[in-house]
């Protein structure tokens, strides 16, 4: 079981997850084996303020980036090295549930005022 919340699997061999009950904040990547269904290493931080990740089949990662107490959130693109590629659209109030298309070219999400 992943130590964090809302894990999503990346074909690169990682479970991407949000904060858990171990006091670890932000978005983390845990090396994971599908063959053994076990972690194969220690989780590393992807984004200190990241949450609600989605991963496309090609490994493209999108997530909400912003402080948990902040009403406005911003979707951001990062490459496989964690380098920020840019923001998607404008900050929106109460965003959630980003979901990438399998090809990583489209995104759907919720937002409400």
C-alpha positions as CSV (number, residue, x, y, z in Angstrom):
1,X,0.0,0.0,0.0
2,X,1.3,3.5,-0.9
3,X,2.0,5.7,2.1
4,X,0.1,8.6,0.6
5,X,-3.3,9.5,-0.8
6,X,-4.8,9.1,-4.2
7,X,-1.9,7.1,-5.9
8,X,-1.7,6.9,-9.7
9,X,0.7,4.6,-11.5
10,X,3.2,5.9,-14.1
11,X,4.4,3.5,-16.7
12,X,7.9,4.7,-15.7
13,X,7.5,2.5,-12.6
14,X,6.3,5.0,-10.0
15,X,3.3,5.5,-7.8
16,X,2.6,9.2,-7.8
17,X,0.8,10.1,-4.6
18,X,-0.3,13.0,-2.4
19,X,0.4,13.5,1.3
20,X,-0.2,10.6,3.7
21,X,-0.4,10.2,7.4
22,X,3.4,10.0,7.8
23,X,3.7,13.8,7.8
24,X,5.0,13.9,4.3
25,X,3.6,16.9,2.4
26,X,3.2,17.5,-1.3
27,X,3.4,15.2,-4.3
28,X,5.8,12.3,-4.1
29,X,7.0,9.5,-6.5
30,X,7.4,6.0,-5.0
31,X,9.4,3.5,-7.1
32,X,7.0,0.5,-7.5
33,X,7.1,-2.9,-9.1
34,X,3.9,-4.2,-10.8
35,X,5.4,-7.7,-10.8
36,X,5.6,-7.9,-7.0
37,X,3.1,-5.1,-6.2
38,X,5.7,-3.7,-3.7
39,X,7.7,-0.5,-3.4
40,X,11.3,-0.9,-4.7
41,X,12.8,2.2,-3.1
42,X,12.1,5.3,-1.1
43,X,9.6,8.0,-2.2
44,X,11.0,11.3,-3.5
45,X,9.4,14.7,-3.5
46,X,8.1,15.9,-6.9
47,X,6.4,19.2,-5.7
48,X,6.2,20.5,-2.1
49,X,2.8,22.0,-2.8
50,X,1.5,19.5,-5.4
51,X,-1.7,17.5,-5.2
52,X,-4.2,15.7,-7.4
53,X,-1.9,14.1,-10.0
54,X,-2.8,12.5,-13.3
55,X,-0.4,10.6,-15.5
56,X,-0.8,9.8,-19.2
57,X,0.3,6.6,-20.8
58,X,3.4,8.3,-22.2
59,X,4.5,9.4,-18.7
60,X,3.2,13.0,-18.9
61,X,2.4,14.3,-15.5
62,X,-0.1,17.0,-14.6
63,X,-1.1,18.1,-11.1
64,X,-2.5,21.0,-9.0
65,X,0.3,23.2,-7.7
66,X,-0.4,25.5,-4.8
67,X,-0.8,25.7,-1.1
68,X,-3.6,23.6,0.3
69,X,-5.1,26.6,2.0
70,X,-5.0,28.7,-1.1
71,X,-8.4,29.1,-2.8
72,X,-6.9,29.6,-6.3
73,X,-5.0,26.7,-7.9
74,X,-2.9,26.4,-11.1
75,X,-2.4,23.3,-13.3
76,X,1.2,22.9,-14.3
77,X,3.1,20.7,-16.8
78,X,6.5,19.2,-15.7
79,X,8.8,17.0,-17.7
80,X,10.1,13.6,-16.5
81,X,13.0,15.3,-14.7
82,X,10.5,17.4,-12.7
83,X,11.4,20.6,-14.6
84,X,8.5,23.0,-14.8
85,X,7.4,23.4,-18.4
86,X,4.6,25.8,-17.8
87,X,1.1,26.5,-16.5
88,X,-2.1,25.4,-18.1
89,X,-4.6,28.3,-18.3
90,X,-5.2,30.7,-15.5
91,X,-5.5,30.1,-11.8
92,X,-9.0,28.9,-10.9
93,X,-10.9,28.7,-7.7
94,X,-11.4,25.3,-6.1
95,X,-10.0,23.1,-8.8
96,X,-9.7,19.4,-8.6
97,X,-9.7,16.0,-10.2
98,X,-7.4,16.6,-13.2
99,X,-7.4,13.8,-15.7
100,X,-5.1,13.5,-18.7
101,X,-6.1,11.8,-21.9
102,X,-4.1,8.7,-22.6
103,X,-2.0,10.5,-25.2
104,X,-1.3,13.4,-22.7
105,X,-2.6,16.1,-25.1
106,X,-5.9,17.0,-23.3
107,X,-7.0,17.5,-19.8
108,X,-10.3,17.6,-18.0
109,X,-10.9,18.8,-14.5
110,X,-13.4,20.3,-12.2
111,X,-13.6,23.9,-10.9
112,X,-16.2,25.7,-8.9
113,X,-16.7,29.1,-7.4
